Amino acid sequence: MPDLIRTFSERGDLAHLALFLWAASSSGLLLFALRELAAATRRFDDFVRELSRFNERQMTARSRR
């Protein structure tokens, strides 16, 4: 990485380096956010599934009384 920075700074392309670093970090953050969103969606789906199972068991128990 230091060689890459030195190459860009010697050629005067610091703006391009800054833009590349911004784009790379933004892409990384987007990937992280999407991964966390997918995990949250799975957890919510699991919660709703368990709630549905609970409700079915309660309805079955009530109908037996």
LUMLUMLUM-656833 format. One record per atom (N, C-alpha, C): x, y, z; atom name. Coordinates in pm, 1 decimal, padded with zeros to 6 digits. Layout:
<east->X, north->Y, up->Z, atom->CA>;
...
END
This chain:
<east->00081.1, north->-00119.6, up->00000.0, atom->N>;
<east->00000.0, north->00000.0, up->00000.0, atom->CA>;
<east->00085.7, north->00126.3, up->00000.0, atom->C>;
<east->00194.5, north->00133.6, up->00078.9, atom->N>;
<east->00278.5, north->00255.0, up->00074.9, atom->CA>;
<east->00336.6, north->00281.3, up->-00064.3, atom->C>;
<east->00370.5, north->00173.8, up->-00138.4, atom->N>;
<east->00421.7, north->00193.3, up->-00274.3, atom->CA>;
<east->00315.8, north->00255.0, up->-00364.2, atom->C>;
<east->00193.4, north->00211.6, up->-00347.4, atom->N>;
<east->00083.2, north->00265.5, up->-00427.0, atom->CA>;
<east->00062.4, north->00413.5, up->-00396.4, atom->C>;
<east->00066.5, north->00448.2, up->-00267.4, atom->N>;
<east->00049.9, north->00589.2, up->-00227.9, atom->CA>;
<east->00164.9, north->00673.1, up->-00282.1, atom->C>;
<east->00287.1, north->00620.2, up->-00271.8, atom->N>;
<east->00402.6, north->00695.1, up->-00322.0, atom->CA>;
<east->00391.0, north->00717.0, up->-00472.8, atom->C>;
<east->00348.9, north->00614.5, up->-00546.1, atom->N>;
<east->00333.3, north->00627.6, up->-00691.6, atom->CA>;
<east->00231.8, north->00736.1, up->-00725.5, atom->C>;
<east->00118.7, north->00735.5, up->-00656.6, atom->N>;
<east->00017.0, north->00836.4, up->-00683.8, atom->CA>;
<east->00065.6, north->00975.2, up->-00644.7, atom->C>;
<east->00134.9, north->00987.1, up->-00532.1, atom->N>;
<east->00178.8, north->01119.3, up->-00488.2, atom->CA>;
<east->00287.9, north->01175.6, up->-00579.0, atom->C>;
<east->00373.5, north->01090.1, up->-00632.2, atom->N>;
<east->00477.9, north->01137.2, up->-00723.4, atom->CA>;
<east->00418.7, north->01187.5, up->-00854.1, atom->C>;
<east->00311.8, north->01126.6, up->-00897.1, atom->N>;
<east->00250.0, north->01168.9, up->-01023.2, atom->CA>;
<east->00149.5, north->01282.0, up->-01003.5, atom->C>;
<east->00122.1, north->01316.5, up->-00879.2, atom->N>;
<east->00029.0, north->01426.5, up->-00854.4, atom->CA>;
<east->-00116.1, north->01384.7, up->-00864.4, atom->C>;
<east->-00143.6, north->01256.2, up->-00850.3, atom->N>;
<east->-00280.3, north->01206.1, up->-00861.4, atom->CA>;
<east->-00341.3, north->01176.9, up->-00724.7, atom->C>;
<east->-00320.3, north->01265.4, up->-00630.7, atom->N>;
<east->-00374.2, north->01244.1, up->-00496.6, atom->CA>;
<east->-00525.9, north->01245.2, up->-00496.3, atom->C>;
<east->-00583.8, north->01324.1, up->-00583.8, atom->N>;
<east->-00729.9, north->01327.2, up->-00591.2, atom->CA>;
<east->-00783.9, north->01191.5, up->-00635.5, atom->C>;
<east->-00715.8, north->01129.1, up->-00729.7, atom->N>;
<east->-00759.8, north->00996.7, up->-00774.0, atom->CA>;
<east->-00743.8, north->00893.6, up->-00663.0, atom->C>;
<east->-00635.8, north->00904.0, up->-00588.3, atom->N>;
<east->-00614.1, north->00813.3, up->-00476.2, atom->CA>;
<east->-00722.7, north->00832.8, up->-00370.2, atom->C>;
<east->-00753.7, north->00957.7, up->-00339.6, atom->N>;
<east->-00858.4, north->00986.6, up->-00241.4, atom->CA>;
<east->-00992.9, north->00933.5, up->-00290.0, atom->C>;
<east->-01022.3, north->00951.0, up->-00415.9, atom->N>;
<east->-01147.7, north->00901.1, up->-00471.2, atom->CA>;
<east->-01153.3, north->00748.3, up->-00465.9, atom->C>;
<east->-01042.1, north->00683.6, up->-00497.8, atom->N>;
<east->-01037.5, north->00537.8, up->-00490.6, atom->CA>;
<east->-01059.0, north->00489.1, up->-00347.4, atom->C>;
<east->-00990.2, north->00551.6, up->-00251.7, atom->N>;
<east->-01004.5, north->00510.8, up->-00111.9, atom->CA>;
<east->-01146.2, north->00534.1, up->-00062.2, atom->C>;
<east->-01207.8, north->00644.9, up->-00102.4, atom->N>;
<east->-01346.5, north->00672.5, up->-00064.3, atom->CA>;
<east->-01439.9, north->00567.7, up->-00123.3, atom->C>;
<east->-01421.4, north->00536.0, up->-00250.7, atom->N>;
<east->-01508.2, north->00437.4, up->-00315.7, atom->CA>;
<east->-01490.5, north->00298.7, up->-00253.9, atom->C>;
<east->-01368.3, north->00261.9, up->-00223.6, atom->N>;
<east->-01342.7, north->00131.1, up->-00163.7, atom->CA>;
<east->-01404.4, north->00122.3, up->-00024.6, atom->C>;
<east->-01387.7, north->00226.4, up->00054.7, atom->N>;
<east->-01444.7, north->00223.0, up->00190.1, atom->CA>;
<east->-01597.0, north->00228.4, up->00186.0, atom->C>;
<east->-01653.2, north->00304.0, up->00093.7, atom->N>;
<east->-01799.1, north->00309.1, up->00079.6, atom->CA>;
<east->-01854.7, north->00173.8, up->00037.7, atom->C>;
<east->-01786.3, north->00108.2, up->-00053.4, atom->N>;
<east->-01830.5, north->-00024.5, up->-00095.6, atom->CA>;
<east->-01821.9, north->-00124.5, up->00018.6, atom->C>;
<east->-01717.0, north->-00115.0, up->00096.8, atom->N>;
<east->-01702.7, north->-00203.6, up->00212.8, atom->CA>;
<east->-01811.9, north->-00180.6, up->00315.6, atom->C>;
<east->-01843.1, north->-00055.3, up->00342.1, atom->N>;
<east->-01949.8, north->-00023.7, up->00436.9, atom->CA>;
<east->-02085.7, north->-00069.4, up->00386.1, atom->C>;
<east->-02108.0, north->-00055.8, up->00255.9, atom->N>;
<east->-02233.3, north->-00102.1, up->00198.0, atom->CA>;
<east->-02246.2, north->-00252.9, up->00211.0, atom->C>;
<east->-02139.8, north->-00323.9, up->00184.4, atom->N>;
<east->-02140.7, north->-00468.8, up->00198.8, atom->CA>;
<east->-02169.5, north->-00509.1, up->00342.8, atom->C>;
<east->-02105.2, north->-00441.5, up->00437.2, atom->N>;
<east->-02128.5, north->-00469.9, up->00578.7, atom->CA>;
<east->-02274.1, north->-00443.5, up->00616.0, atom->C>;
<east->-02329.4, north->-00331.2, up->00570.4, atom->N>;
<east->-02467.8, north->-00296.2, up->00602.8, atom->CA>;
<east->-02565.6, north->-00397.0, up->00543.0, atom->C>;
<east->-02541.5, north->-00439.4, up->00419.7, atom->N>;
<east->-02630.5, north->-00538.1, up->00357.6, atom->CA>;
<east->-02623.2, north->-00672.4, up->00429.6, atom->C>;
<east->-02504.1, north->-00711.2, up->00472.3, atom->N>;
<east->-02488.4, north->-00836.7, up->00546.0, atom->CA>;
<east->-02564.5, north->-00830.0, up->00678.4, atom->C>;
<east->-02553.4, north->-00716.7, up->00747.7, atom->N>;
<east->-02624.6, north->-00700.6, up->00874.9, atom->CA>;
<east->-02775.8, north->-00697.1, up->00853.4, atom->C>;
<east->-02820.0, north->-00634.3, up->00746.0, atom->N>;
<east->-02963.3, north->-00630.3, up->00714.9, atom->CA>;
<east->-03016.5, north->-00769.0, up->00685.7, atom->C>;
<east->-02941.1, north->-00848.2, up->00613.2, atom->N>;
<east->-02983.0, north->-00986.2, up->00584.6, atom->CA>;
<east->-02990.6, north->-01067.9, up->00712.8, atom->C>;
<east->-02895.7, north->-01049.5, up->00803.5, atom->N>;
<east->-02897.5, north->-01121.6, up->00931.1, atom->CA>;
<east->-03017.5, north->-01078.5, up->01015.4, atom->C>;
<east->-03047.2, north->-00949.8, up->01016.7, atom->N>;
<east->-03162.1, north->-00900.3, up->01092.7, atom->CA>;
<east->-03292.5, north->-00955.3, up->01034.5, atom->C>;
<east->-03300.4, north->-00964.2, up->00904.0, atom->N>;
<east->-03419.5, north->-01019.0, up->00839.6, atom->CA>;
<east->-03437.3, north->-01165.9, up->00876.4, atom->C>;
<east->-03327.2, north->-01241.8, up->00877.9, atom->N>;
<east->-03335.4, north->-01383.1, up->00918.1, atom->CA>;
<east->-03380.3, north->-01396.0, up->01063.1, atom->C>;
<east->-03325.7, north->-01312.2, up->01150.4, atom->N>;
<east->-03366.4, north->-01318.4, up->01291.9, atom->CA>;
<east->-03513.4, north->-01283.9, up->01308.1, atom->C>;
<east->-03562.0, north->-01184.3, up->01237.2, atom->N>;
<east->-03703.0, north->-01147.6, up->01245.1, atom->CA>;
<east->-03790.4, north->-01259.5, up->01190.2, atom->C>;
<east->-03748.4, north->-01321.6, up->01081.9, atom->N>;
<east->-03823.0, north->-01433.4, up->01025.3, atom->CA>;
<east->-03829.7, north->-01549.0, up->01124.5, atom->C>;
<east->-03720.5, north->-01578.3, up->01192.0, atom->N>;
<east->-03719.9, north->-01682.6, up->01294.9, atom->CA>;
<east->-03815.3, north->-01647.8, up->01408.8, atom->C>;
<east->-03816.2, north->-01522.9, up->01449.3, atom->N>;
<east->-03905.9, north->-01478.5, up->01555.4, atom->CA>;
<east->-04051.7, north->-01496.2, up->01515.8, atom->C>;
<east->-04086.4, north->-01454.8, up->01395.9, atom->N>;
<east->-04224.9, north->-01465.9, up->01349.6, atom->CA>;
<east->-04264.3, north->-01612.8, up->01338.2, atom->C>;
<east->-04174.0, north->-01696.9, up->01291.1, atom->N>;
<east->-04201.7, north->-01840.1, up->01279.8, atom->CA>;
<east->-04228.1, north->-01901.9, up->01417.5, atom->C>;
<east->-04145.6, north->-01867.0, up->01515.5, atom->N>;
<east->-04165.8, north->-01919.7, up->01650.9, atom->CA>;
<east->-04294.3, north->-01866.0, up->01712.3, atom->C>;
<east->-04327.9, north->-01742.9, up->01686.8, atom->N>;
<east->-04452.9, north->-01685.5, up->01736.6, atom->CA>;
<east->-04572.6, north->-01758.0, up->01675.7, atom->C>;
<east->-04563.3, north->-01790.9, up->01548.5, atom->N>;
<east->-04670.5, north->-01865.4, up->01482.6, atom->CA>;
<east->-04684.9, north->-02004.8, up->01543.5, atom->C>;
<east->-04573.4, north->-02070.7, up->01568.7, atom->N>;
<east->-04578.8, north->-02203.2, up->01633.1, atom->CA>;
<east->-04643.1, north->-02193.9, up->01771.8, atom->C>;
<east->-04605.2, north->-02092.1, up->01847.2, atom->N>;
<east->-04662.1, north->-02072.1, up->01979.4, atom->CA>;
<east->-04813.2, north->-02052.9, up->01969.9, atom->C>;
<east->-04858.4, north->-01969.0, up->01878.8, atom->N>;
<east->-05001.4, north->-01944.2, up->01862.4, atom->CA>;
<east->-05075.7, north->-02071.2, up->01822.6, atom->C>;
<east->-05016.6, north->-02152.4, up->01735.1, atom->N>;
<east->-05080.8, north->-02277.9, up->01696.4, atom->CA>;
<east->-05093.7, north->-02371.8, up->01815.4, atom->C>;
<east->-04990.6, north->-02381.6, up->01897.6, atom->N>;
<east->-04997.6, north->-02467.1, up->02016.2, atom->CA>;
<east->-05102.0, north->-02416.6, up->02114.5, atom->C>;
<east->-05113.3, north->-02285.6, up->02129.1, atom->N>;
<east->-05212.9, north->-02230.3, up->02220.5, atom->CA>;
<east->-05354.4, north->-02255.6, up->02169.6, atom->C>;
<east->-05374.7, north->-02243.9, up->02041.1, atom->N>;
<east->-05506.9, north->-02269.6, up->01982.8, atom->CA>;
<east->-05543.9, north->-02416.8, up->01996.9, atom->C>;
<east->-05446.5, north->-02504.3, up->01977.2, atom->N>;
<east->-05472.3, north->-02647.2, up->01991.7, atom->CA>;
<east->-05505.4, north->-02680.9, up->02137.1, atom->C>;
<east->-05433.0, north->-02622.4, up->02230.1, atom->N>;
<east->-05457.0, north->-02647.2, up->02372.3, atom->CA>;
<east->-05594.7, north->-02594.8, up->02414.5, atom->C>;
<east->-05636.2, north->-02481.9, up->02360.7, atom->N>;
<east->-05767.6, north->-02425.2, up->02394.6, atom->CA>;
<east->-05881.2, north->-02508.8, up->02336.3, atom->C>;
<east->-05860.1, north->-02562.2, up->02218.7, atom->N>;
<east->-05968.3, north->-02640.0, up->02155.3, atom->CA>;
<east->-05987.7, north->-02774.4, up->02224.9, atom->C>;
<east->-05886.0, north->-02823.4, up->02296.1, atom->N>;
<east->-05898.9, north->-02950.4, up->02368.3, atom->CA>;
<east->-05975.9, north->-02934.6, up->02498.3, atom->C>;
<east->-05988.4, north->-02815.9, up->02550.1, atom->N>;
<east->-06057.1, north->-02792.7, up->02679.5, atom->CA>;
<east->-06203.2, north->-02810.5, up->02668.4, atom->C>;
END
